[in-house]
Amino acid sequence: MMELIIPKNMDAELLAYLGIGVLTAIKHQTLRPEMGIWTLALPKLIKIINDHPLISPFLLDCYRNGDELDLLFSLNPSDFDLLISDLLEQLHNVLKVSPDPSWMQWTFRSS
């Protein structure tokens, strides 16, 4: 079994990495835009982020935008591309002010 250990108070960085991964996959058409609803904008996840004292309103808004990606892609692909690029830039900015990503630690255990 593999386990990722995330130090306390690093939740924003983890969410930024997750958002970057999902949005990059959507941008490169590896994932369909509707997957934003089922990954970033998942109601259970939005509630956790909303209730978390260390998560900025900006990060919450990035995740909430996942709900609109499919509709925007259908109605206005150029605005869709701009939104994806803007969200990715903002998520990268979250990581620019965070510590080195070596804070993550993987451990392996035999089952």
Contacts in CASP RR format, 6 or more apart in sequence:
PFRMAT RR
TARGET T0000
AUTHOR 0000-0000-0000
METHOD contacts of the structure
MODEL  1
MMELIIPKNMDAELLAYLGIGVLTAIKHQTLRPEMGIWTLALPKLIKIIN
DHPLISPFLLDCYRNGDELDLLFSLNPSDFDLLISDLLEQLHNVLKVSPD
PSWMQWTFRSS
1 108 0 8 1.000
1 109 0 8 1.000
1 110 0 8 1.000
1 111 0 8 1.000
2 106 0 8 1.000
2 107 0 8 1.000
2 108 0 8 1.000
2 109 0 8 1.000
3 106 0 8 1.000
3 107 0 8 1.000
3 108 0 8 1.000
3 109 0 8 1.000
4 104 0 8 1.000
4 105 0 8 1.000
4 106 0 8 1.000
5 104 0 8 1.000
5 105 0 8 1.000
5 106 0 8 1.000
5 107 0 8 1.000
6 14 0 8 1.000
6 103 0 8 1.000
6 104 0 8 1.000
7 103 0 8 1.000
9 54 0 8 1.000
10 98 0 8 1.000
10 103 0 8 1.000
11 52 0 8 1.000
11 54 0 8 1.000
11 55 0 8 1.000
12 54 0 8 1.000
12 55 0 8 1.000
12 56 0 8 1.000
12 59 0 8 1.000
12 94 0 8 1.000
12 98 0 8 1.000
13 94 0 8 1.000
13 95 0 8 1.000
13 98 0 8 1.000
13 99 0 8 1.000
13 101 0 8 1.000
13 103 0 8 1.000
15 49 0 8 1.000
15 55 0 8 1.000
15 59 0 8 1.000
15 63 0 8 1.000
16 59 0 8 1.000
16 91 0 8 1.000
16 92 0 8 1.000
16 94 0 8 1.000
16 95 0 8 1.000
16 98 0 8 1.000
17 95 0 8 1.000
17 101 0 8 1.000
18 39 0 8 1.000
19 40 0 8 1.000
19 62 0 8 1.000
19 63 0 8 1.000
19 87 0 8 1.000
19 91 0 8 1.000
20 88 0 8 1.000
20 91 0 8 1.000
20 92 0 8 1.000
20 95 0 8 1.000
22 31 0 8 1.000
22 35 0 8 1.000
22 36 0 8 1.000
22 39 0 8 1.000
22 40 0 8 1.000
23 40 0 8 1.000
23 84 0 8 1.000
23 87 0 8 1.000
23 88 0 8 1.000
23 91 0 8 1.000
24 88 0 8 1.000
25 31 0 8 1.000
25 35 0 8 1.000
26 32 0 8 1.000
26 33 0 8 1.000
26 35 0 8 1.000
26 36 0 8 1.000
26 69 0 8 1.000
26 84 0 8 1.000
27 81 0 8 1.000
27 84 0 8 1.000
27 85 0 8 1.000
27 88 0 8 1.000
31 39 0 8 1.000
32 70 0 8 1.000
33 69 0 8 1.000
33 70 0 8 1.000
33 72 0 8 1.000
33 73 0 8 1.000
33 80 0 8 1.000
34 69 0 8 1.000
34 70 0 8 1.000
36 66 0 8 1.000
36 67 0 8 1.000
36 69 0 8 1.000
36 70 0 8 1.000
37 66 0 8 1.000
37 67 0 8 1.000
37 69 0 8 1.000
37 70 0 8 1.000
39 66 0 8 1.000
40 62 0 8 1.000
40 63 0 8 1.000
40 65 0 8 1.000
40 66 0 8 1.000
40 67 0 8 1.000
41 63 0 8 1.000
41 64 0 8 1.000
41 65 0 8 1.000
41 66 0 8 1.000
41 67 0 8 1.000
45 63 0 8 1.000
46 60 0 8 1.000
46 63 0 8 1.000
46 64 0 8 1.000
49 55 0 8 1.000
49 59 0 8 1.000
49 60 0 8 1.000
49 63 0 8 1.000
50 60 0 8 1.000
56 94 0 8 1.000
58 90 0 8 1.000
58 94 0 8 1.000
59 94 0 8 1.000
62 87 0 8 1.000
62 90 0 8 1.000
62 91 0 8 1.000
65 83 0 8 1.000
65 87 0 8 1.000
68 83 0 8 1.000
69 80 0 8 1.000
69 83 0 8 1.000
69 84 0 8 1.000
72 79 0 8 1.000
72 80 0 8 1.000
72 83 0 8 1.000
73 80 0 8 1.000
95 101 0 8 1.000
END
